[in-house]
Amino acid sequence: MIILKIGGSILTNKDSAESEVDDASLKRIASEIRASLDNSDKELIIVHGAGSFGHPPAKEYKIGEEFDESEYPEKRIGFCKTQNAVKKLNMLICESFIDEGLPVVAIPASSFMTATDKRITEGNLDYFKKYLNKGFIPVVYGDVVLDTKLEICVISGDQLIQYLAINLNADTVILGTDVDGVYNKNPKTHDDAIFFERFSSLEDLDTLEGTTNVDVTGGMVGKIKELLYLADLGIESKIINAETKNNIFKVLENKEVKGTIISRGN
Ligand code: ADP
């Protein structure tokens, strides 16, 4: 089974307050996935980020921070706005993927997962297995969920990958983002950033600057933390640039693609 995450940074314009999808990018990625599925049957789960849709309301309403009981009505509305925003993004993504012939079915985290202090603690994955068995591609995405400690919180697409990979025994975990992989510092703001082909410790980073955009879930550092946790359990993952044409196709075909492998060994 392959878990493929497509970062919100490629699907939307995360720097913008506007909620717009990048149609051309979506269509290209869908056709690359389709071409690979045409070559051979694969069990595939797609995870996508919240991009410019989910992060602004989550930030505005400080979802995931502790609050007083009196603030609950407003927080609840913030939860609803965030949930609705990511649902809209998911709908646009699924529409584009279905147009390309991909049998995608959305399974929103807010409808079946619970967290405790921002970590997923409950989520019955039987439906994933059932849909996979019938040849569907389940799609799950960064979302808001109920939290037994904080009442509500945001769950990143990156945390979802980790949970799914462990609980569904994924063979391959791939993250497509808008840079070639992990560098010692943010390559978008540092021309001298050094690229890692393999990455095994947060200590190898010069700075813990997460991202340059509106991400509330930690950007690259948040991603790496989730993936190192997976690596501790023996599951390797690979971060690649999904903006580079054919990278998604090639990686699904097990062909060589520039990227960073996150693993604990060297
Ligand atoms: P996505 O939305 O695709 O999941 P994010 O925006 O959350 O991606 O994270 C990717 C961004 O992280 C990159 O565009 C880059 O600007 C930033 N970044 C920060 N530090 C690093 C680093 N050390 N290596 C690579 N990218 C980094």
Residues whose N, C-alpha, C, O or C-beta is under 5 A from the ligand:
A	BS01	ADP	G7 G8 S9 I10 G49 G176 T177 D178 V179 G181 V182 Y183 N184 K185 N186 P187 K188 E209 G210 T211 T212 D215 G219 M220
